Amino acid sequence: MSLTDTTIALLQNLIQNGCVNYLTADSGQETKNADTLEAFFAGTDVRVERYEPHPGRVSIAFTVEGTDPSAEPLTLLGHTDVVPVDEDKWTHDPFGGEIVDGRVFGRGATDMLYITAAMAACVRDVARGERPRGTLTFVGCADEEARGGLGAAWLADHADFSWANCLSEEGGSHLPTADGSDALVVVVGEKGAGQRRLTVHGDAGHGSAPFGREMAVAKIAEVARRVAAIEPDLRSDDIWEGYVRAWKFDPDTEAALLAGSGYDAFGQLESYSHAMSHLTISPTVLRAGGAINVLPSVAWMELDIRPLPGQTQEEIDALLRDALGEIADDVEITHLITEDGSVSPTSGPLYDAILSTFNEFFPDVPVVPTIAAGGSDLRFARRKGGVGYGFALHGRGETLGSVLGELHSHDESIAVEDVDLTVRAYRSLIKRFVGA
């Protein structure tokens, strides 16, 4: 059985286990995928460590010890949980893992079980041969879809594997450049979190007599209007400028984009590209009242705010207060989940190994560093002083936009070609970096 066939079979099993994370402590039940992975590694010379911070929420690590303690280690972080599905919107069984027209269908196929399966297959392959020079670890992480509280965040405090050099999702897709040439994406960083709850108060009373009362619903509506009107400034840096130039637009279009306008030139990637260069504020939750005949005395809205690396929580609060203007003193701003954005350098041994691996499969194609709009487990590696990159590989027809479009989508799927490229790319990079 080839490494690719092995990866596809494992991917199907991981999909079929249906480790759905509903963002509750008792959901996910990644123990099913941990058991599948442990059986997959049975009989190999690996150190196995299971971590269970909450019943059923199991992360599992497989380590092949290196022969040289001074050699750079490599850790592969693959998550095993998936997001929920609207089954009536799917035309394929979301937990079937079936292959149709050259694609593997199922929840988590792209996010990120195909990479997790490729990581596992490659590490098992190493474990069956000569020991690597540097220590190699594969981790099946729980709870990534809920920001890792019962997964990578917990592991960062309790597990003893190395965080010095880490790979995870996503990368290796292509940019649809203006001149038809090729460019490959590598994810070097990600935005943070600046979640906020904005609360206002009003007069309680009977719904039949509203005259003269201060209405919390009207106040929160005005707050929502002002927040929706916020237009954060462009944050330009070498990564943003390199990304724009990689598209090879005409000079006028390029100049406009570098100045922060004309994002429609990116086509399918308009929203992503805007998010890559701006702090984003999304009003996502609005609450007030309970009974139709009662004037609620309190109302609130919640904001999903994603700062870029270097943007602070204080900067976010100042932006909100400025937008609220004269009503700011009547609005309580509560911090929910807050995390700084993080970024790894576009140089160094692991980054150079990524470039060499990409060049092996797509010779002379430029590699473009990007910032992910969402979060991944790699941020914990960066917090611990390590580096972390999103790494996979896709066929020429899979653009960054088409890959992002699969994430959390109905009928989520991954091309068999991309599974094949990804597992071969991981195997090549592992040999290049740890020597086995």
FIVEXLO-226776 format. One record per residue (C-alpha): x, y, z. Coordinates in nm, 2 decimals, always signed. Layout:
# FIVEXLO-226776
{east: X	north: Y	up: Z}
...
This chain:
# FIVEXLO-226776
{east: +0.00	north: +0.00	up: +0.00}
{east: +0.15	north: +0.33	up: -0.10}
{east: +0.19	north: +0.62	up: +0.14}
{east: -0.08	north: +0.81	up: -0.05}
{east: -0.32	north: +0.51	up: -0.03}
{east: -0.25	north: +0.48	up: +0.34}
{east: -0.32	north: +0.84	up: +0.40}
{east: -0.65	north: +0.83	up: +0.21}
{east: -0.76	north: +0.53	up: +0.41}
{east: -0.67	north: +0.70	up: +0.74}
{east: -0.84	north: +1.02	up: +0.63}
{east: -1.16	north: +0.83	up: +0.56}
{east: -1.15	north: +0.67	up: +0.91}
{east: -1.09	north: +1.00	up: +1.08}
{east: -1.39	north: +1.15	up: +0.89}
{east: -1.61	north: +0.86	up: +0.98}
{east: -1.54	north: +0.90	up: +1.35}
{east: -1.73	north: +1.23	up: +1.34}
{east: -1.55	north: +1.41	up: +1.62}
{east: -1.78	north: +1.71	up: +1.61}
{east: -1.70	north: +2.01	up: +1.83}
{east: -2.01	north: +2.20	up: +1.93}
{east: -1.79	north: +2.44	up: +2.14}
{east: -1.90	north: +2.27	up: +2.46}
{east: -1.68	north: +2.07	up: +2.70}
{east: -1.85	north: +1.74	up: +2.64}
{east: -1.86	north: +1.76	up: +2.26}
{east: -1.58	north: +1.66	up: +2.02}
{east: -1.50	north: +1.33	up: +2.19}
{east: -1.17	north: +1.32	up: +2.01}
{east: -1.09	north: +1.00	up: +2.19}
{east: -1.24	north: +0.82	up: +1.89}
{east: -0.98	north: +0.97	up: +1.66}
{east: -0.71	north: +0.92	up: +1.92}
{east: -0.79	north: +0.55	up: +1.93}
{east: -0.78	north: +0.53	up: +1.55}
{east: -0.44	north: +0.69	up: +1.55}
{east: -0.30	north: +0.48	up: +1.83}
{east: -0.42	north: +0.16	up: +1.64}
{east: -0.26	north: +0.31	up: +1.32}
{east: +0.08	north: +0.33	up: +1.50}
{east: +0.06	north: -0.01	up: +1.67}
{east: +0.38	north: -0.21	up: +1.64}
{east: +0.60	north: +0.09	up: +1.56}
{east: +0.89	north: +0.22	up: +1.76}
{east: +0.73	north: +0.54	up: +1.89}
{east: +0.66	north: +0.69	up: +2.23}
{east: +0.29	north: +0.74	up: +2.27}
{east: +0.14	north: +0.99	up: +2.51}
{east: -0.23	north: +1.05	up: +2.57}
{east: -0.36	north: +1.36	up: +2.73}
{east: -0.72	north: +1.39	up: +2.86}
{east: -0.79	north: +1.72	up: +3.04}
{east: -1.17	north: +1.65	up: +3.02}
{east: -1.35	north: +1.31	up: +2.97}
{east: -1.33	north: +1.21	up: +2.60}
{east: -1.13	north: +1.52	up: +2.50}
{east: -0.81	north: +1.33	up: +2.41}
{east: -0.50	north: +1.46	up: +2.24}
{east: -0.23	north: +1.21	up: +2.15}
{east: +0.14	north: +1.25	up: +2.06}
{east: +0.37	north: +1.01	up: +1.88}
{east: +0.74	north: +1.07	up: +1.91}
{east: +1.03	north: +0.92	up: +1.72}
{east: +1.34	north: +1.00	up: +1.92}
{east: +1.63	north: +1.15	up: +1.72}
{east: +1.99	north: +1.02	up: +1.74}
{east: +2.14	north: +1.37	up: +1.78}
{east: +2.02	north: +1.57	up: +2.09}
{east: +2.17	north: +1.89	up: +1.93}
{east: +1.97	north: +1.85	up: +1.61}
{east: +1.66	north: +2.06	up: +1.54}
{east: +1.34	north: +1.88	up: +1.64}
{east: +1.02	north: +1.89	up: +1.43}
{east: +0.66	north: +1.88	up: +1.56}
{east: +0.36	north: +1.83	up: +1.34}
{east: +0.03	north: +1.96	up: +1.49}
{east: -0.28	north: +1.81	up: +1.34}
{east: -0.62	north: +1.86	up: +1.49}
{east: -0.88	north: +1.59	up: +1.50}
{east: -1.20	north: +1.77	up: +1.58}
{east: -1.44	north: +1.91	up: +1.32}
{east: -1.72	north: +2.17	up: +1.31}
{east: -2.09	north: +2.08	up: +1.30}
{east: -2.29	north: +2.01	up: +0.98}
{east: -2.63	north: +2.10	up: +0.84}
{east: -2.69	north: +1.75	up: +0.71}
{east: -2.99	north: +1.86	up: +0.49}
{east: -2.76	north: +2.09	up: +0.30}
{east: -2.52	north: +1.81	up: +0.20}
{east: -2.55	north: +1.59	up: -0.11}
{east: -2.29	north: +1.35	up: +0.03}
{east: -2.28	north: +1.17	up: +0.37}
{east: -2.08	north: +1.43	up: +0.58}
{east: -1.93	north: +1.14	up: +0.78}
{east: -1.90	north: +0.89	up: +0.50}
{east: -1.55	north: +0.97	up: +0.36}
{east: -1.66	north: +0.86	up: +0.02}
{east: -1.45	north: +0.93	up: -0.29}
{east: -1.64	north: +1.08	up: -0.59}
{east: -1.49	north: +1.22	up: -0.90}
{east: -1.14	north: +1.23	up: -0.75}
{east: -1.24	north: +1.40	up: -0.43}
{east: -1.28	north: +1.28	up: -0.07}
{east: -1.60	north: +1.41	up: +0.08}
{east: -1.67	north: +1.46	up: +0.45}
{east: -1.67	north: +1.71	up: +0.73}
{east: -1.31	north: +1.80	up: +0.81}
{east: -1.17	north: +1.67	up: +0.48}
{east: -1.00	north: +2.00	up: +0.42}
{east: -1.01	north: +2.14	up: +0.77}
{east: -0.77	north: +1.97	up: +0.85}
{east: -0.80	north: +1.59	up: +0.85}
{east: -0.62	north: +1.53	up: +0.52}
{east: -0.32	north: +1.71	up: +0.66}
{east: -0.35	north: +1.52	up: +1.00}
{east: -0.37	north: +1.19	up: +0.81}
{east: -0.06	north: +1.29	up: +0.60}
{east: +0.13	north: +1.38	up: +0.91}
{east: +0.05	north: +1.05	up: +1.08}
{east: +0.14	north: +0.85	up: +0.77}
{east: +0.47	north: +1.01	up: +0.73}
{east: +0.57	north: +0.98	up: +1.10}
{east: +0.47	north: +0.62	up: +1.10}
{east: +0.68	north: +0.57	up: +0.79}
{east: +0.98	north: +0.72	up: +0.96}
{east: +0.92	north: +0.51	up: +1.27}
{east: +0.94	north: +0.19	up: +1.06}
{east: +1.29	north: +0.28	up: +0.93}
{east: +1.61	north: +0.43	up: +1.07}
{east: +1.58	north: +0.68	up: +1.35}
{east: +1.60	north: +1.04	up: +1.24}
{east: +1.88	north: +1.28	up: +1.33}
{east: +1.63	north: +1.52	up: +1.50}
{east: +1.34	north: +1.42	up: +1.71}
{east: +1.01	north: +1.40	up: +1.52}
{east: +0.67	north: +1.43	up: +1.69}
{east: +0.32	north: +1.41	up: +1.55}
{east: +0.03	north: +1.54	up: +1.77}
{east: -0.34	north: +1.48	up: +1.71}
{east: -0.48	north: +1.78	up: +1.89}
{east: -0.83	north: +1.80	up: +2.04}
{east: -1.05	north: +2.11	up: +2.05}
{east: -0.88	north: +2.33	up: +1.79}
{east: -1.22	north: +2.45	up: +1.66}
{east: -1.29	north: +2.60	up: +2.00}
{east: -0.95	north: +2.78	up: +2.02}
{east: -0.77	north: +2.49	up: +2.19}
{east: -0.87	north: +2.52	up: +2.55}
{east: -0.89	north: +2.15	up: +2.59}
{east: -0.63	north: +2.09	up: +2.32}
{east: -0.31	north: +2.28	up: +2.22}
{east: -0.36	north: +2.55	up: +2.48}
{east: -0.37	north: +2.28	up: +2.75}
{east: -0.08	north: +2.09	up: +2.59}
{east: +0.14	north: +2.40	up: +2.59}
{east: +0.12	north: +2.40	up: +2.97}
{east: +0.14	north: +2.02	up: +3.03}
{east: +0.29	north: +1.83	up: +2.75}
{east: +0.67	north: +1.77	up: +2.72}
{east: +0.72	north: +1.75	up: +2.34}
{east: +0.91	north: +2.03	up: +2.16}
{east: +0.74	north: +2.34	up: +2.03}
{east: +1.06	north: +2.48	up: +1.87}
{east: +0.97	north: +2.40	up: +1.50}
{east: +0.60	north: +2.33	up: +1.42}
{east: +0.39	north: +2.27	up: +1.12}
{east: +0.01	north: +2.27	up: +1.09}
{east: -0.26	north: +2.40	up: +0.86}
{east: -0.29	north: +2.54	up: +0.59}
{east: -0.06	north: +2.63	up: +0.30}
{east: +0.06	north: +2.53	up: -0.04}
{east: -0.23	north: +2.66	up: -0.25}
{east: -0.18	north: +2.88	up: -0.55}
{east: -0.25	north: +3.25	up: -0.63}
{east: -0.45	north: +3.32	up: -0.94}
{east: -0.20	north: +3.59	up: -1.06}
{east: -0.31	north: +3.85	up: -1.31}
{east: -0.06	north: +3.73	up: -1.57}
{east: -0.14	north: +3.36	up: -1.54}
{east: +0.19	north: +3.27	up: -1.38}
{east: +0.21	north: +3.07	up: -1.06}
{east: +0.28	north: +3.15	up: -0.69}
{east: +0.26	north: +2.93	up: -0.38}
{east: +0.13	north: +3.04	up: -0.05}
{east: +0.29	north: +2.97	up: +0.29}
{east: +0.12	north: +3.07	up: +0.61}
{east: +0.36	north: +3.24	up: +0.84}
{east: +0.13	north: +3.40	up: +1.10}
{east: -0.23	north: +3.46	up: +1.20}
{east: -0.45	north: +3.72	up: +1.35}
{east: -0.54	north: +3.73	up: +1.71}
{east: -0.87	north: +3.77	up: +1.90}
{east: -1.02	north: +4.08	up: +2.05}
{east: -1.37	north: +3.96	up: +2.14}
{east: -1.59	north: +4.22	up: +2.30}
{east: -1.94	north: +4.25	up: +2.46}
{east: -2.10	north: +4.59	up: +2.45}
{east: -2.38	north: +4.64	up: +2.70}
{east: -2.63	north: +4.91	up: +2.75}
{east: -2.91	north: +4.97	up: +3.00}
{east: -3.25	north: +5.12	up: +2.98}
{east: -3.58	north: +5.14	up: +3.17}
{east: -3.78	north: +4.83	up: +3.25}
{east: -4.15	north: +4.85	up: +3.21}
{east: -4.47	north: +4.72	up: +3.05}
{east: -4.46	north: +4.70	up: +2.67}
{east: -4.80	north: +4.88	up: +2.66}
{east: -4.66	north: +5.20	up: +2.80}
{east: -4.33	north: +5.29	up: +2.64}
{east: -4.36	north: +5.67	up: +2.63}
{east: -4.09	north: +5.85	up: +2.82}
{east: -3.88	north: +5.55	up: +2.88}
{east: -3.52	north: +5.50	up: +2.79}
{east: -3.52	north: +5.19	up: +2.57}
{east: -3.23	north: +4.95	up: +2.58}
{east: -3.32	north: +4.80	up: +2.24}
{east: -3.30	north: +5.14	up: +2.08}
{east: -2.97	north: +5.22	up: +2.24}
{east: -2.81	north: +4.89	up: +2.13}
{east: -2.94	north: +4.95	up: +1.78}
{east: -2.75	north: +5.28	up: +1.77}
{east: -2.44	north: +5.11	up: +1.91}
{east: -2.47	north: +4.85	up: +1.64}
{east: -2.51	north: +5.11	up: +1.37}
{east: -2.20	north: +5.30	up: +1.49}
{east: -1.99	north: +4.98	up: +1.52}
{east: -2.09	north: +4.87	up: +1.17}
{east: -1.97	north: +5.20	up: +1.03}
{east: -1.61	north: +5.15	up: +1.16}
{east: -1.35	north: +5.14	up: +0.89}
{east: -1.01	north: +5.04	up: +1.03}
{east: -0.70	north: +5.18	up: +0.86}
{east: -0.48	north: +4.97	up: +0.63}
{east: -0.19	north: +4.80	up: +0.82}
{east: +0.09	north: +4.76	up: +0.57}
{east: +0.41	north: +4.57	up: +0.62}
{east: +0.65	north: +4.36	up: +0.41}
{east: +0.41	north: +4.06	up: +0.41}
{east: +0.12	north: +4.26	up: +0.28}
{east: +0.33	north: +4.44	up: +0.02}
{east: +0.48	north: +4.11	up: -0.09}
{east: +0.14	north: +3.95	up: -0.12}
{east: +0.01	north: +4.24	up: -0.34}
{east: +0.31	north: +4.24	up: -0.57}
{east: +0.29	north: +3.86	up: -0.61}
{east: -0.04	north: +3.90	up: -0.79}
{east: +0.14	north: +4.10	up: -1.07}
{east: -0.14	north: +4.35	up: -1.12}
{east: -0.09	north: +4.65	up: -1.35}
{east: +0.09	north: +4.94	up: -1.18}
{east: -0.23	north: +5.14	up: -1.11}
{east: -0.41	north: +4.85	up: -0.95}
{east: -0.10	north: +4.76	up: -0.75}
{east: -0.06	north: +5.12	up: -0.63}
{east: -0.43	north: +5.14	up: -0.52}
{east: -0.41	north: +4.81	up: -0.33}
{east: -0.09	north: +4.92	up: -0.15}
{east: -0.28	north: +5.23	up: -0.05}
{east: -0.57	north: +5.02	up: +0.08}
{east: -0.84	north: +5.04	up: -0.19}
{east: -0.96	north: +4.84	up: -0.49}
{east: -0.99	north: +4.51	up: -0.32}
{east: -1.23	north: +4.38	up: -0.58}
{east: -0.92	north: +4.32	up: -0.80}
{east: -0.86	north: +4.01	up: -0.58}
{east: -1.19	north: +3.85	up: -0.70}
{east: -1.27	north: +3.55	up: -0.48}
{east: -1.01	north: +3.65	up: -0.23}
{east: -1.14	north: +4.01	up: -0.18}
{east: -1.26	north: +3.95	up: +0.17}
{east: -0.96	north: +3.74	up: +0.28}
{east: -0.72	north: +4.00	up: +0.14}
{east: -0.90	north: +4.28	up: +0.32}
{east: -0.88	north: +4.08	up: +0.64}
{east: -0.51	north: +4.02	up: +0.59}
{east: -0.45	north: +4.39	up: +0.59}
{east: -0.70	north: +4.53	up: +0.83}
{east: -0.83	north: +4.47	up: +1.18}
{east: -1.18	north: +4.33	up: +1.13}
{east: -1.49	north: +4.38	up: +1.34}
{east: -1.79	north: +4.15	up: +1.30}
{east: -2.11	north: +4.20	up: +1.50}
{east: -2.22	north: +3.84	up: +1.55}
{east: -2.45	north: +3.82	up: +1.86}
{east: -2.73	north: +4.05	up: +1.97}
{east: -2.94	north: +4.00	up: +2.28}
{east: -3.23	north: +4.18	up: +2.45}
{east: -3.55	north: +4.09	up: +2.62}
{east: -3.74	north: +3.77	up: +2.67}
{east: -4.11	north: +3.85	up: +2.67}
{east: -4.29	north: +4.05	up: +2.40}
{east: -4.48	north: +4.26	up: +2.66}
{east: -4.18	north: +4.36	up: +2.87}
{east: -3.94	north: +4.65	up: +2.80}
{east: -3.59	north: +4.50	up: +2.86}
{east: -3.36	north: +4.69	up: +3.09}
{east: -3.05	north: +4.55	up: +2.94}
{east: -2.92	north: +4.47	up: +2.59}
{east: -2.59	north: +4.37	up: +2.45}
{east: -2.40	north: +4.27	up: +2.14}
{east: -2.09	north: +4.07	up: +2.09}
{east: -1.81	north: +4.14	up: +1.84}
{east: -1.57	north: +3.90	up: +1.68}
{east: -1.27	north: +4.13	up: +1.64}
{east: -0.95	north: +4.00	up: +1.48}
{east: -0.63	north: +4.21	up: +1.53}
{east: -0.32	north: +4.17	up: +1.31}
{east: +0.01	north: +4.09	up: +1.47}
{east: +0.13	north: +4.40	up: +1.65}
{east: -0.22	north: +4.55	up: +1.71}
{east: -0.30	north: +4.58	up: +2.08}
{east: -0.62	north: +4.54	up: +2.29}
{east: -0.59	north: +4.90	up: +2.39}
{east: -0.59	north: +5.00	up: +2.03}
{east: -0.92	north: +4.81	up: +1.98}
{east: -1.09	north: +4.97	up: +2.28}
{east: -0.98	north: +5.32	up: +2.16}
{east: -1.12	north: +5.25	up: +1.82}
{east: -1.46	north: +5.14	up: +1.97}
{east: -1.48	north: +5.44	up: +2.20}
{east: -1.40	north: +5.67	up: +1.92}
{east: -1.68	north: +5.52	up: +1.70}
{east: -1.93	north: +5.54	up: +1.99}
{east: -1.86	north: +5.91	up: +2.03}
{east: -2.08	north: +6.09	up: +2.28}
{east: -2.26	north: +5.77	up: +2.38}
{east: -1.94	north: +5.59	up: +2.48}
{east: -1.99	north: +5.65	up: +2.85}
{east: -2.33	north: +5.47	up: +2.84}
{east: -2.17	north: +5.16	up: +2.69}
{east: -2.00	north: +4.89	up: +2.90}
{east: -1.71	north: +4.73	up: +2.71}
{east: -1.63	north: +4.38	up: +2.83}
{east: -1.33	north: +4.18	up: +2.71}
{east: -1.41	north: +3.82	up: +2.63}
{east: -1.14	north: +3.61	up: +2.45}
{east: -0.83	north: +3.82	up: +2.38}
{east: -0.51	north: +3.70	up: +2.21}
{east: -0.24	north: +3.88	up: +2.03}
{east: -0.17	north: +3.80	up: +1.67}
{east: +0.15	north: +3.61	up: +1.60}
{east: +0.39	north: +3.57	up: +1.31}
{east: +0.71	north: +3.37	up: +1.24}
{east: +1.01	north: +3.49	up: +1.05}
{east: +1.04	north: +3.43	up: +0.67}
{east: +1.39	north: +3.29	up: +0.73}
{east: +1.56	north: +3.02	up: +0.93}
{east: +1.60	north: +2.64	up: +0.90}
{east: +1.24	north: +2.54	up: +0.89}
{east: +1.13	north: +2.81	up: +0.66}
{east: +1.42	north: +2.73	up: +0.43}
{east: +1.31	north: +2.37	up: +0.43}
{east: +0.96	north: +2.47	up: +0.33}
{east: +1.10	north: +2.67	up: +0.04}
{east: +1.32	north: +2.39	up: -0.08}
{east: +1.03	north: +2.14	up: -0.06}
{east: +0.80	north: +2.37	up: -0.26}
{east: +1.07	north: +2.41	up: -0.52}
{east: +1.11	north: +2.03	up: -0.55}
{east: +0.75	north: +2.00	up: -0.65}
{east: +0.70	north: +2.33	up: -0.83}
{east: +1.04	north: +2.44	up: -0.95}
{east: +1.11	north: +2.82	up: -0.97}
{east: +0.76	north: +2.91	up: -0.85}
{east: +0.78	north: +3.21	up: -0.60}
{east: +0.66	north: +3.15	up: -0.25}
{east: +0.44	north: +3.42	up: -0.09}
{east: +0.41	north: +3.45	up: +0.29}
{east: +0.06	north: +3.52	up: +0.42}
{east: -0.13	north: +3.59	up: +0.74}
{east: -0.42	north: +3.37	up: +0.82}
{east: -0.75	north: +3.55	up: +0.90}
{east: -0.84	north: +3.29	up: +1.16}
{east: -0.65	north: +3.11	up: +1.43}
{east: -0.46	north: +2.78	up: +1.45}
{east: -0.27	north: +2.58	up: +1.70}
{east: +0.05	north: +2.73	up: +1.57}
{east: +0.01	north: +3.04	up: +1.79}
{east: +0.09	north: +2.83	up: +2.10}
{east: +0.43	north: +2.73	up: +1.94}
{east: +0.51	north: +3.10	up: +1.87}
{east: +0.41	north: +3.20	up: +2.23}
{east: +0.66	north: +2.94	up: +2.36}
{east: +0.94	north: +3.09	up: +2.16}
{east: +0.92	north: +2.85	up: +1.86}
{east: +0.83	north: +2.90	up: +1.50}
{east: +0.52	north: +2.77	up: +1.33}
{east: +0.41	north: +2.76	up: +0.96}
{east: +0.10	north: +2.64	up: +0.78}
{east: +0.22	north: +2.37	up: +0.54}
{east: +0.05	north: +2.15	up: +0.28}
{east: +0.06	north: +2.13	up: -0.10}
{east: -0.21	north: +2.15	up: -0.37}
{east: -0.23	north: +2.10	up: -0.74}
{east: -0.20	north: +2.39	up: -0.97}
{east: -0.58	north: +2.43	up: -1.01}
{east: -0.64	north: +2.47	up: -0.64}
{east: -0.62	north: +2.84	up: -0.56}
{east: -0.60	north: +3.00	up: -0.21}
{east: -0.96	north: +3.10	up: -0.27}
{east: -1.09	north: +2.76	up: -0.36}
{east: -0.92	north: +2.60	up: -0.06}
{east: -1.05	north: +2.86	up: +0.18}
{east: -1.40	north: +2.81	up: +0.02}
{east: -1.39	north: +2.45	up: +0.14}
{east: -1.34	north: +2.53	up: +0.50}
{east: -1.66	north: +2.46	up: +0.71}
{east: -1.86	north: +2.44	up: +0.38}
{east: -2.15	north: +2.21	up: +0.28}
{east: -2.01	north: +1.91	up: +0.09}
{east: -1.66	north: +1.98	up: +0.22}
{east: -1.40	north: +1.78	up: +0.02}
{east: -1.04	north: +1.75	up: -0.07}
{east: -0.89	north: +1.64	up: -0.41}
{east: -0.71	north: +1.31	up: -0.40}
{east: -0.44	north: +1.49	up: -0.60}
{east: -0.39	north: +1.73	up: -0.31}
{east: -0.37	north: +1.44	up: -0.05}
{east: -0.10	north: +1.28	up: -0.27}
{east: +0.09	north: +1.61	up: -0.30}
{east: +0.06	north: +1.69	up: +0.07}
{east: +0.18	north: +1.35	up: +0.20}
{east: +0.47	north: +1.34	up: -0.04}
{east: +0.56	north: +1.70	up: +0.05}
{east: +0.56	north: +1.62	up: +0.42}
{east: +0.77	north: +1.31	up: +0.37}
{east: +1.02	north: +1.51	up: +0.17}
{east: +1.03	north: +1.80	up: +0.42}
{east: +1.07	north: +1.56	up: +0.71}
{east: +1.37	north: +1.39	up: +0.54}
{east: +1.52	north: +1.73	up: +0.46}
{east: +1.48	north: +1.87	up: +0.81}
{east: +1.53	north: +1.58	up: +1.06}
{east: +1.72	north: +1.34	up: +0.83}
{east: +1.50	north: +1.04	up: +0.79}
